[in-house]
C-alpha cells in the first residue's frame, strides 16, 4: 500500500509541475463574479479556495 501511496504522490507532484509550466495568460480574468458553491460537492481544495477568497474580500474591504 505504501508503494501505491508514493506513486500517487509522485503523480500528483508531476501534474502540479505540468500545470505550472502551462501558459494561462490567455484565460479571462474574473472579478466579482457570482459563482455557485456547493459544500456537498466541494473537496479540500475548494474549501481552501473559499477561505482564501473570504480572506481576500476582508482585506479588500479594509482598504
PyMOL commands that place a pseudoatom at each C-alpha (Angstrom):
pseudoatom trace, name=CA, resn=UNK, resi=1, chain=A, elem=C, hetatm=0, pos=[0.000, 0.000, 0.000]
pseudoatom trace, name=CA, resn=UNK, resi=2, chain=A, elem=C, hetatm=0, pos=[2.885, 2.371, 0.752]
pseudoatom trace, name=CA, resn=UNK, resi=3, chain=A, elem=C, hetatm=0, pos=[4.293, 1.971, -2.761]
pseudoatom trace, name=CA, resn=UNK, resi=4, chain=A, elem=C, hetatm=0, pos=[0.883, 2.882, -4.195]
pseudoatom trace, name=CA, resn=UNK, resi=5, chain=A, elem=C, hetatm=0, pos=[0.736, 5.997, -1.979]
pseudoatom trace, name=CA, resn=UNK, resi=6, chain=A, elem=C, hetatm=0, pos=[4.232, 7.009, -3.045]
pseudoatom trace, name=CA, resn=UNK, resi=7, chain=A, elem=C, hetatm=0, pos=[3.307, 6.568, -6.708]
pseudoatom trace, name=CA, resn=UNK, resi=8, chain=A, elem=C, hetatm=0, pos=[0.140, 8.638, -6.216]
pseudoatom trace, name=CA, resn=UNK, resi=9, chain=A, elem=C, hetatm=0, pos=[2.137, 11.398, -4.518]
pseudoatom trace, name=CA, resn=UNK, resi=10, chain=A, elem=C, hetatm=0, pos=[4.654, 11.439, -7.371]
pseudoatom trace, name=CA, resn=UNK, resi=11, chain=A, elem=C, hetatm=0, pos=[1.849, 11.602, -9.947]
pseudoatom trace, name=CA, resn=UNK, resi=12, chain=A, elem=C, hetatm=0, pos=[0.217, 14.495, -8.090]
pseudoatom trace, name=CA, resn=UNK, resi=13, chain=A, elem=C, hetatm=0, pos=[3.524, 16.389, -7.971]
pseudoatom trace, name=CA, resn=UNK, resi=14, chain=A, elem=C, hetatm=0, pos=[4.110, 15.781, -11.687]
pseudoatom trace, name=CA, resn=UNK, resi=15, chain=A, elem=C, hetatm=0, pos=[0.614, 17.012, -12.533]
pseudoatom trace, name=CA, resn=UNK, resi=16, chain=A, elem=C, hetatm=0, pos=[1.162, 20.145, -10.463]
pseudoatom trace, name=CA, resn=UNK, resi=17, chain=A, elem=C, hetatm=0, pos=[4.506, 20.799, -12.157]
pseudoatom trace, name=CA, resn=UNK, resi=18, chain=A, elem=C, hetatm=0, pos=[2.882, 20.389, -15.571]
pseudoatom trace, name=CA, resn=UNK, resi=19, chain=A, elem=C, hetatm=0, pos=[0.195, 22.928, -14.667]
pseudoatom trace, name=CA, resn=UNK, resi=20, chain=A, elem=C, hetatm=0, pos=[2.830, 25.411, -13.507]
pseudoatom trace, name=CA, resn=UNK, resi=21, chain=A, elem=C, hetatm=0, pos=[4.545, 25.197, -16.899]
pseudoatom trace, name=CA, resn=UNK, resi=22, chain=A, elem=C, hetatm=0, pos=[1.391, 25.910, -18.901]
pseudoatom trace, name=CA, resn=UNK, resi=23, chain=A, elem=C, hetatm=0, pos=[0.679, 29.386, -20.204]
pseudoatom trace, name=CA, resn=UNK, resi=24, chain=A, elem=C, hetatm=0, pos=[-2.552, 30.587, -18.676]
pseudoatom trace, name=CA, resn=UNK, resi=25, chain=A, elem=C, hetatm=0, pos=[-2.068, 34.155, -19.922]
pseudoatom trace, name=CA, resn=UNK, resi=26, chain=A, elem=C, hetatm=0, pos=[-4.882, 33.912, -22.436]
pseudoatom trace, name=CA, resn=UNK, resi=27, chain=A, elem=C, hetatm=0, pos=[-7.531, 32.946, -19.893]
pseudoatom trace, name=CA, resn=UNK, resi=28, chain=A, elem=C, hetatm=0, pos=[-10.152, 35.537, -18.961]
pseudoatom trace, name=CA, resn=UNK, resi=29, chain=A, elem=C, hetatm=0, pos=[-9.837, 37.089, -15.537]
pseudoatom trace, name=CA, resn=UNK, resi=30, chain=A, elem=C, hetatm=0, pos=[-12.989, 37.118, -13.466]
pseudoatom trace, name=CA, resn=UNK, resi=31, chain=A, elem=C, hetatm=0, pos=[-13.698, 39.837, -10.974]
pseudoatom trace, name=CA, resn=UNK, resi=32, chain=A, elem=C, hetatm=0, pos=[-16.588, 39.930, -8.526]
pseudoatom trace, name=CA, resn=UNK, resi=33, chain=A, elem=C, hetatm=0, pos=[-18.356, 37.103, -10.324]
pseudoatom trace, name=CA, resn=UNK, resi=34, chain=A, elem=C, hetatm=0, pos=[-21.162, 35.221, -8.649]
pseudoatom trace, name=CA, resn=UNK, resi=35, chain=A, elem=C, hetatm=0, pos=[-20.488, 31.510, -8.607]
pseudoatom trace, name=CA, resn=UNK, resi=36, chain=A, elem=C, hetatm=0, pos=[-22.457, 28.727, -7.033]
pseudoatom trace, name=CA, resn=UNK, resi=37, chain=A, elem=C, hetatm=0, pos=[-20.576, 26.946, -4.262]
pseudoatom trace, name=CA, resn=UNK, resi=38, chain=A, elem=C, hetatm=0, pos=[-21.796, 23.542, -3.173]
pseudoatom trace, name=CA, resn=UNK, resi=39, chain=A, elem=C, hetatm=0, pos=[-20.409, 22.342, 0.145]
pseudoatom trace, name=CA, resn=UNK, resi=40, chain=A, elem=C, hetatm=0, pos=[-21.796, 18.935, -0.785]
pseudoatom trace, name=CA, resn=UNK, resi=41, chain=A, elem=C, hetatm=0, pos=[-19.611, 18.738, -3.914]
pseudoatom trace, name=CA, resn=UNK, resi=42, chain=A, elem=C, hetatm=0, pos=[-16.595, 20.636, -2.563]
pseudoatom trace, name=CA, resn=UNK, resi=43, chain=A, elem=C, hetatm=0, pos=[-13.281, 18.966, -1.946]
pseudoatom trace, name=CA, resn=UNK, resi=44, chain=A, elem=C, hetatm=0, pos=[-10.453, 20.215, 0.275]
pseudoatom trace, name=CA, resn=UNK, resi=45, chain=A, elem=C, hetatm=0, pos=[-9.038, 22.435, -2.469]
pseudoatom trace, name=CA, resn=UNK, resi=46, chain=A, elem=C, hetatm=0, pos=[-12.449, 24.066, -2.942]
pseudoatom trace, name=CA, resn=UNK, resi=47, chain=A, elem=C, hetatm=0, pos=[-12.804, 24.736, 0.781]
pseudoatom trace, name=CA, resn=UNK, resi=48, chain=A, elem=C, hetatm=0, pos=[-9.282, 26.189, 0.926]
pseudoatom trace, name=CA, resn=UNK, resi=49, chain=A, elem=C, hetatm=0, pos=[-10.052, 28.411, -2.062]
pseudoatom trace, name=CA, resn=UNK, resi=50, chain=A, elem=C, hetatm=0, pos=[-13.252, 29.622, -0.399]
pseudoatom trace, name=CA, resn=UNK, resi=51, chain=A, elem=C, hetatm=0, pos=[-11.299, 30.510, 2.754]
pseudoatom trace, name=CA, resn=UNK, resi=52, chain=A, elem=C, hetatm=0, pos=[-8.670, 32.381, 0.716]
pseudoatom trace, name=CA, resn=UNK, resi=53, chain=A, elem=C, hetatm=0, pos=[-11.399, 34.239, -1.175]
pseudoatom trace, name=CA, resn=UNK, resi=54, chain=A, elem=C, hetatm=0, pos=[-13.105, 35.260, 2.058]
pseudoatom trace, name=CA, resn=UNK, resi=55, chain=A, elem=C, hetatm=0, pos=[-9.794, 36.487, 3.482]
pseudoatom trace, name=CA, resn=UNK, resi=56, chain=A, elem=C, hetatm=0, pos=[-9.085, 38.450, 0.289]
pseudoatom trace, name=CA, resn=UNK, resi=57, chain=A, elem=C, hetatm=0, pos=[-12.539, 40.019, 0.417]
pseudoatom trace, name=CA, resn=UNK, resi=58, chain=A, elem=C, hetatm=0, pos=[-11.967, 41.019, 4.051]
pseudoatom trace, name=CA, resn=UNK, resi=59, chain=A, elem=C, hetatm=0, pos=[-8.611, 42.590, 3.197]
pseudoatom trace, name=CA, resn=UNK, resi=60, chain=A, elem=C, hetatm=0, pos=[-10.164, 44.426, 0.272]
pseudoatom trace, name=CA, resn=UNK, resi=61, chain=A, elem=C, hetatm=0, pos=[-12.901, 45.882, 2.478]
pseudoatom trace, name=CA, resn=UNK, resi=62, chain=A, elem=C, hetatm=0, pos=[-10.281, 47.201, 4.935]
pseudoatom trace, name=CA, resn=UNK, resi=63, chain=A, elem=C, hetatm=0, pos=[-8.502, 49.214, 2.231]
for i in range(1, 63): cmd.bond("trace and resi %d" % i, "trace and resi %d" % (i + 1))
show_as sticks, trace
zoom trace
